Amino acid sequence: MLESYKKEFYRENKLIHLNNAGLAPISKSARDKINYWSERFYQEGFYTDKDYMNDVQHTRNSLAYLIGCHSEEIAFFQSTAGAISQLCFHFPLSSGDEVITWDQEYASNLYPWQEACKRSGAKLIIVESAENLSTPVEKIIEKMNSKTKLIAISWVQFLTGSVTDIKKLSRVTNEKNIFLFVDVMQGLGLHSFHMKDWGVDAVAGGSHKWLTSPVGVGFLALDSKFMNIIKPHNIGAYTFGTCDDPTDLTCIPKKNALKFEAGSKQVLEITALGASVDLILKTSVIIIEEEILKLSHRLNEGLKDLGYSTFYNNGSIVNFIPTKVTENKLLSLPCNFAKRGPGIRLSPHAFNSISDIELVLAVLKQ
Ligand SMILES: Cc1ncc(COP(=O)(O)O)c(C=O)c1O
């Protein structure tokens, strides 16, 4: 299973991809899907209409399975920020309400909530991370009070991979009737997740990291019990029906998350996302996670042996404090990386090999 997963990724050019928490290469299945649809659009145009719509629906079904929700609870956007904006600007916030988040959230999860609070008069409570940028759930729970309406946090943080215990958090949010929104961008596809079983009210994420599909798709999953209270942000033909319906000023929006998709979609990117999600499901998240942990653990240990200080949370991300020559050494391989937070972020995926990791360690040792 793992071997066939690894074979899905192009390794002929010797590039080492260790910025998968930034932008991962896409799988062969995703590449083939794009080629398939571009060829059919080229040859058949409108005759593809039903088929491509079915394939978009297939992606929705597969993604719902990966997230642990129903497919009619999922809407596609162009980015995670777009998906979060849909939720935050239509969530019923008012003056005096409080929204809680971490002080190290990625901008696409921080700025929309900041703006939603500004517009509504709600207060954004920014919780200070704990030692070494860790994110213990107790620090969030401590800040909850009768004014808290919503928690908006990432499951896995982008700087160092710090994880917040979502199951533990939802026990409290459910009891206190506080809405729990989780940005799953840095965790979905690499660790098991289940929105319903974990008691999460809404999630958002995107296509181009751990899901190894092209840039350009964000998604929102909103629990049906909140569907009535969140109005669509963008409005168009598909809010109500399809492009084939005659205009009707009295029509009413769809009842499920499809009402959030106002118009025509990014068919190539969405169907490619579906192909990569199918690959993850076929391989199994457990197998992918196991391999990622093996690689990141070795990377972390190797860096520590070389004398580097590291930030590692038993996930994919290993962040370490570089010396003056570290960047040039990595670039010489070449191995990509990101400068994030305290140091340099490396983030192996399951398609990486142990020899990628050993090569990086060897060049850093020189
Ligand atoms: C936690 C998190 N959310 C979202 C994103 C991506 O946001 P967007 O799709 O809006 O570019 C990133 C990218 O680094 C991220 O780390």
PDBQT file of the ligand as one rigid body, heavy atoms in Angstrom, charges set to zero:
ROOT
HETATM    1  C1  LIG A 401      -3.452  26.585   9.315  1.00  0.00    +0.000 C 
HETATM    2  C2  LIG A 401      -3.534  27.051   7.889  1.00  0.00    +0.000 A 
HETATM    3  N1  LIG A 401      -4.727  27.374   7.369  1.00  0.00    +0.000 NA
HETATM    4  C3  LIG A 401      -4.843  27.771   6.091  1.00  0.00    +0.000 A 
HETATM    5  C4  LIG A 401      -3.743  27.885   5.284  1.00  0.00    +0.000 A 
HETATM    6  C5  LIG A 401      -3.912  28.308   3.852  1.00  0.00    +0.000 C 
HETATM    7  O1  LIG A 401      -4.834  29.344   3.711  1.00  0.00    +0.000 OA
HETATM    8  P1  LIG A 401      -5.377  29.796   2.294  1.00  0.00    +0.000 P 
HETATM    9  O2  LIG A 401      -5.993  28.583   1.657  1.00  0.00    +0.000 OA
HETATM   10  O3  LIG A 401      -6.374  30.841   2.620  1.00  0.00    +0.000 OA
HETATM   11  O4  LIG A 401      -4.219  30.312   1.528  1.00  0.00    +0.000 OA
HETATM   12  C6  LIG A 401      -2.475  27.591   5.779  1.00  0.00    +0.000 A 
HETATM   13  C7  LIG A 401      -1.284  27.744   4.928  1.00  0.00    +0.000 C 
HETATM   14  O5  LIG A 401      -0.163  27.839   5.345  1.00  0.00    +0.000 OA
HETATM   15  C8  LIG A 401      -2.379  27.147   7.118  1.00  0.00    +0.000 A 
HETATM   16  O6  LIG A 401      -1.191  26.810   7.624  1.00  0.00    +0.000 OA
ENDROOT
TORSDOF 0
